[in-house]
Amino acid sequence: MPEALPAATVRTEVTVPLRFPDGYATTARLFTFKGLVDGREHVAFGLGDWAGAIDRYAAGGRAPLVRPHSECLTGDVFGSQRCDCGPQLREAVERIAQEGGFLLYLRQEGRGIGLYAKLDAYALQDAGLDTYEANVALGHGEDERDYSAAAQMLATLGVTGIALLSNNPEKAVQLDRLGVTVTERVLTGLYLSPANADYLAAKASRASRVPDLPAVR
């Protein structure tokens, strides 16, 4: 039985033009919320024909394309190549804008441990630990992200089923437990660099241990 969550409400919505460093531009409808269970300032970007995507799913069509994207200051803003977050964010915005859906920008830096702790973990990775081992060595869980607020946001926006844009099967497991129907998991691209090869290998190894529905490209 799905985990029950309190209802959230939309606090503000506003249209914002977006432009990325490579020149790609689109327009998003940004939503802020009241009543999210963790009290953090998460935002939802409605991209493309997001309202039509909700209606089409209600009529038996494909579910809206949705990416829950955890904040990464170093990758999303400053282009760090120690992770693949920035390129995944850029890809997600364009793909969702084409199909209609939402990008949920979640304030869960460092897989939930925070910015300073993430940088502490980087130092441990430089000493030989992988990204998950470093979190544990700092006294944290391997991945402390929680998608309860994401489920609340989707419910508030009238989204009951999603095509999940993610390479991480744990997101599908959590969202399903929270009452969000994940109709399919759509994989993002692989953004490999000399600086993130070990990081990506660790993520792939961990993901292979998480049961999930089949992913599609």
C-alpha positions as CSV (number, residue, x, y, z in Angstrom):
1,M,0.0,0.0,0.0
2,P,1.4,3.4,-0.9
3,E,2.9,5.6,1.8
4,A,0.5,8.4,2.8
5,L,1.7,11.9,2.5
6,P,0.1,15.2,3.5
7,A,-1.2,17.4,0.7
8,A,1.0,20.3,-0.5
9,T,-0.3,23.4,-2.4
10,V,1.2,25.6,-5.0
11,R,2.7,28.7,-3.4
12,T,3.7,30.7,-6.6
13,E,3.9,30.0,-10.3
14,V,5.7,32.1,-12.8
15,T,7.0,31.9,-16.4
16,V,10.8,32.0,-16.8
17,P,12.8,32.0,-20.0
18,L,15.8,29.6,-19.9
19,R,19.1,29.7,-21.8
20,F,22.0,27.3,-21.5
21,P,25.7,28.0,-22.2
22,D,25.5,26.1,-25.5
23,G,22.7,28.4,-26.7
24,Y,19.7,26.1,-26.2
25,A,16.7,28.1,-25.0
26,T,13.2,27.3,-23.9
27,T,10.5,28.6,-21.5
28,A,9.5,27.0,-18.3
29,R,6.6,27.5,-15.9
30,L,8.1,27.4,-12.4
31,F,6.1,26.2,-9.4
32,T,6.9,26.7,-5.7
33,F,5.1,24.9,-3.0
34,K,3.8,25.1,0.6
35,G,3.5,22.1,2.9
36,L,6.4,20.0,1.6
37,V,7.3,17.4,4.2
38,D,11.0,18.3,4.4
39,G,10.5,22.1,4.4
40,R,13.0,22.7,1.7
41,E,12.6,25.1,-1.3
42,H,12.2,22.6,-4.1
43,V,10.8,23.8,-7.4
44,A,9.1,22.2,-10.4
45,F,9.8,23.3,-14.0
46,G,6.8,22.7,-16.3
47,L,8.4,22.2,-19.7
48,G,6.8,22.0,-23.2
49,D,3.1,21.1,-23.3
50,W,3.1,19.9,-19.7
51,A,-0.6,20.4,-19.2
52,G,-1.4,18.5,-22.4
53,A,0.8,15.7,-21.3
54,I,-1.2,15.3,-18.1
55,D,-4.4,15.3,-20.1
56,R,-3.1,12.8,-22.6
57,Y,-2.1,10.4,-19.8
58,A,-5.6,10.7,-18.3
59,A,-7.0,9.8,-21.7
60,G,-4.9,6.6,-21.9
61,G,-1.8,8.0,-23.6
62,R,1.9,8.2,-22.5
63,A,2.6,9.6,-19.1
64,P,4.4,12.9,-18.8
65,L,8.2,12.8,-18.9
66,V,9.5,13.7,-15.5
67,R,13.1,14.0,-14.1
68,P,13.6,14.4,-10.4
69,H,17.0,16.1,-10.4
70,S,19.0,16.6,-7.2
71,E,20.8,19.9,-6.9
72,C,24.5,19.9,-7.7
73,L,26.1,23.3,-7.4
74,T,29.4,22.2,-8.7
75,G,28.1,20.4,-11.7
76,D,24.9,22.3,-12.6
77,V,26.3,25.8,-12.2
78,F,30.0,25.6,-12.5
79,G,30.4,22.8,-14.9
80,S,32.5,20.4,-12.7
81,Q,33.4,17.2,-14.5
82,R,33.7,15.2,-11.3
83,C,30.1,14.2,-11.9
84,D,27.6,14.0,-14.8
85,C,24.9,16.2,-13.2
86,G,25.3,19.3,-15.4
87,P,25.0,17.4,-18.8
88,Q,22.1,15.4,-17.4
89,L,20.3,18.5,-16.4
90,R,20.8,20.1,-19.8
91,E,19.7,16.9,-21.6
92,A,16.6,16.6,-19.4
93,V,15.3,20.1,-20.0
94,E,15.4,19.7,-23.8
95,R,13.9,16.2,-23.8
96,I,11.1,17.2,-21.4
97,A,10.4,20.3,-23.4
98,Q,10.0,18.2,-26.5
99,E,7.6,15.7,-25.0
100,G,5.9,17.7,-22.2
101,G,6.4,17.1,-18.5
102,F,8.3,18.3,-15.5
103,L,11.8,18.7,-14.1
104,L,11.7,18.6,-10.3
105,Y,14.8,20.5,-9.0
106,L,15.3,19.0,-5.6
107,R,17.5,20.6,-2.9
108,Q,19.4,17.4,-2.1
109,E,23.1,18.3,-2.7
110,G,25.6,15.5,-2.5
111,R,22.9,12.7,-2.5
112,G,21.3,14.4,0.5
113,I,24.4,15.1,2.7
114,G,24.9,18.8,1.8
115,L,27.4,20.8,-0.1
116,Y,30.2,21.0,2.5
117,A,29.9,17.2,3.3
118,K,30.0,16.5,-0.5
119,L,33.3,18.4,-0.8
120,D,34.6,16.5,2.2
121,A,33.6,13.3,0.4
122,Y,35.6,14.5,-2.7
123,A,38.7,14.7,-0.5
124,L,38.2,11.1,0.6
125,Q,37.6,10.1,-3.0
126,D,41.0,11.6,-3.9
127,A,42.4,9.3,-1.2
128,G,41.0,6.2,-2.9
129,L,37.4,5.7,-1.7
130,D,34.5,5.6,-4.2
131,T,31.6,8.1,-4.0
132,Y,29.5,5.8,-1.8
133,E,32.3,4.7,0.5
134,A,33.2,8.3,1.1
135,N,29.7,9.2,2.3
136,V,29.7,6.3,4.7
137,A,33.2,7.2,6.0
138,L,31.8,10.6,6.9
139,G,29.0,9.0,8.9
140,H,26.3,9.3,6.3
141,G,24.3,6.8,4.3
142,E,25.4,5.9,0.8
143,D,22.5,7.8,-0.5
144,E,20.3,9.9,1.8
145,R,18.0,11.3,-0.8
146,D,14.2,11.0,-0.1
147,Y,11.6,11.6,-2.8
148,S,8.6,12.2,-0.5
149,A,8.6,15.9,-1.5
150,A,8.8,15.0,-5.2
151,A,5.8,12.8,-4.8
152,Q,3.9,15.7,-3.1
153,M,4.9,18.1,-5.8
154,L,3.6,15.7,-8.5
155,A,0.3,15.1,-6.7
156,T,-0.2,18.9,-6.3
157,L,0.4,19.4,-10.0
158,G,-2.2,16.7,-10.9
159,V,0.5,14.2,-12.1
160,T,-0.4,10.6,-11.1
161,G,1.8,8.7,-13.5
162,I,5.2,9.5,-15.0
163,A,7.7,8.3,-17.5
164,L,10.8,8.6,-15.3
165,L,13.8,10.1,-16.9
166,S,16.6,8.7,-14.9
167,N,19.4,6.1,-14.9
168,N,18.8,5.5,-11.1
169,P,16.3,2.6,-10.4
170,E,16.1,3.7,-6.7
171,K,14.1,6.7,-7.8
172,A,11.5,4.4,-9.4
173,V,11.4,2.2,-6.3
174,Q,10.8,5.2,-3.9
175,L,8.3,7.0,-6.1
176,D,6.2,3.8,-6.5
177,R,6.2,3.3,-2.8
178,L,5.0,6.9,-2.4
179,G,2.0,6.4,-4.8
180,V,3.4,7.7,-8.1
181,T,2.9,5.3,-11.0
182,V,6.1,4.9,-12.9
183,T,5.0,3.6,-16.3
184,E,8.5,3.3,-17.6
185,R,12.1,4.4,-16.8
186,V,13.8,6.3,-19.6
187,L,17.6,6.4,-19.6
188,T,19.6,9.5,-20.0
189,G,22.9,9.8,-21.9
190,L,26.3,8.7,-20.5
191,Y,28.6,11.7,-20.0
192,L,32.0,10.2,-19.4
193,S,35.2,12.2,-18.7
194,P,38.6,11.3,-17.3
195,A,37.5,13.1,-14.1
196,N,34.3,11.1,-13.5
197,A,35.1,7.6,-14.8
198,D,35.4,6.1,-11.3
199,Y,32.3,8.0,-10.1
200,L,30.2,6.6,-13.0
201,A,31.5,3.1,-12.5
202,A,30.5,3.3,-8.8
203,K,27.0,4.5,-9.7
204,A,26.5,1.8,-12.3
205,S,27.6,-0.9,-9.8
206,R,25.2,0.3,-7.1
207,A,22.3,0.7,-9.5
208,S,22.7,-2.9,-10.7
209,R,21.8,-4.1,-7.1
210,V,18.5,-2.2,-7.0
211,P,15.4,-4.1,-8.4
212,D,13.4,-2.1,-10.9
213,L,11.2,-2.2,-13.9
214,P,13.0,-2.4,-17.3
215,A,14.4,0.8,-18.6
216,V,14.0,2.0,-22.2
217,R,16.0,4.5,-24.2
